[in-house]
Amino acid sequence: MKITMKDGSMREAGFQEEPGRNAFRHTTAHILAQAVKRLYPDTRCAVGPSIADGFYYDFDFSFRFSEENFAEVEAEMRKIVRENLQLKHFTADREKALEILEERNEPYKIEMLREMPEDEEISFFRQGEYLELCAGPHVAYTSAVKAFKLLSVAGAYWRGDEKNKMLTRIYGTSFPEKGMLEEYLNRLEEARKRDHRKLGKELGLFTLLEEGPGFPFFLPKGLILKNLLIDYWRKLHTREGYVEISTPIMLNRRLWETSGHWEHYRDKMYTTVIDGADFAVKPMSCPGGMLVYKMEPRSYRDFPMRISELGLIHRNEKSGTLHGLMRVRCCTQDDAHIFMTPEQIPDEIKGVVRLIDEVYSDFGFKYHVELSTRPENAIGSDEDWEMATNGLKNALEDLKLPYVVNEGDGAFYGPKIDFHLEDSIGRTWQCGTIQLDFQLPQRFEAEYIGEDGRKHRPVMIHRVVFGSIERFLGILIEHFAGKFPLWLSPVQVKILPVSDKSLDYAKEIEGILQSEGLRCEVDGRTEKIGYKIRAAQLEKIPYMLILGEKEVQAGSVSVRERESGDLGSMTVEELLDILRGKM
């Protein structure tokens, strides 16, 4: 399809390509805005960008817009598509642009215009009677938008500032073919069924309460899951030669000034005053790790020094961005810092990549990799950034690991490799990261004695595998739809006595299984066995043991498996053989 660029030129771009997809969905946002203005002429338009999987547009309505209005808006959008309006690009000088926007009474567009550089030529796009202050790109004609759907409505402060007016944000998606839209909507429906907030409540894993927005409460079964992840993580890191530390949750302002966080990250930090001095709750663990490194003299013989920490971190996330376990204000970050000589960089990066690959493979995830480069707010010299970026790039190329470059998205202190894992319904999640840092060792004046007997500055790797325990757990809940593999299930076996006559035998079996390290429960309620089976199925228990008088007499168990159903009667030892083979 043809897309129109900011300078008015045309180029070919397919929907499968990011530029083509963005232009297509940005055009759909314009079609939405045109439909809204036709139906509700006194509405004021703000912004309408394309986003991952769709688009949104922010409006200032004079009434309470809701999803009940979707039908008439979508009908008007379909008319605009059938009209096959051409998206025509033109420019205007600042005075003329201001006149156009004032005539149309668009105060949000006027505000954006006034903040543009004085010498910048102002770009507009027109489709029929609708005109938009916009740099594009767009598809050439509205008729290209064959399939679209409005999805939800949310509140959004103008420019994300809580001091500004709350606008109405309409989310939607669009595709060039109806079948692609239907496939996407089916995936959305499947995602709704798997929503970790819904399953977390149903399975008794965690809860979110008014008393602590963004601060999850883990319930007994959820804590079993969390601890299983931590136990798994610890075994791997012990095997890989990491030592584990724990640093304070709160440290003084001087430390955060040294690290650069006070200047670059303060709006995300919780602060307080202790004994007249400013303190901050840690948003990440690396500065504390630097203090541990500096506690004693270090030598090149100590390297590589691999230090891990399950750090409890807090970040002041805006309330509108909070989302179950995926975006919280408090989480356990599976952090680690590796100190090394420059010569050790390639091998250490490769070692971390292999570790992350092993973890994701164990959980059944595919993934892809992005290399994020220097951002605008970066600290440090061009030489350091070039060396760090090349170090990451060379390691990926040596491993023959495909990657894409994400320009300008590195941390303020160094470039990074991000791992985006793909779940069972095709969604991607950014979890693991490897950041190569020359800056913090310099800011903290960290040193080691080299082979030449002189003082040198170490190189530092920051890395996480899960990202955070909480977020990874949320991803796992949705990936498995709550049907965890046997080793990860909070309750692995549910024992269901048919009546009180088999209750003692059920408790005997429970004791045998627990002595083998299995997590099991007896459902001793005076309910019918069919009810108990359905309850265990809703709890997504991997194995159910039905125990009636026949099983008591034979000393056997009747086994049901979560997916396969009835496995028949067997001895306890035969059951244990099955379970051991699945662990």
Secondary structure, DSSP 8 states (H G I E B T S, - for coil): -EEE-TTS-EEE--TTSHHHHHHHHHHHHHHHHHHHHHHSTT-EE----EETTEEEEEEE-SS---GGGHHHHHHHHHHHHHTT-B-EEEEE-HHHHHHHHHHTT-HHHHHHHHTS-TT--EEEEEETTEEEE----EESBGGG--EEEEEEEEEEEGGG-TTS-EEEEEEEEEESSHHHHHHHHHHHHHHHHH-HHHHHHHTT-EE--TTSTT--EE-HHHHHHHHHHHHHHHHHHHHTT-EE----SEEEHHHHHHHTHHHHSGGG--EEEETTEEEEE-SSSHHHHHHHHTTS--BGGG-SEEEEEEEEEE----GGG-BTTTB-SEEEEEEEEEEE-GGGHHHHHHHHHHHHHHHHHHTT-EEEEEEE---TT--S-HHHHHHHHHHHHHHHHHTT--EEEETT-SBTTB-EEEEEEE-TTS-EEEEEEEEEESHHHHHTT--EE-TTSSEE--EEEEEESSS-HHHHHHHHHHHTTT---GGG-SS-EEEEESSGGGHHHHHHHHHHHHHTT--EEE---SS-HHHHHHHHHHTT-SEEEEE-HHHHHHT-EEEEETTTEEEEEE-HHHHHHHHHHH-
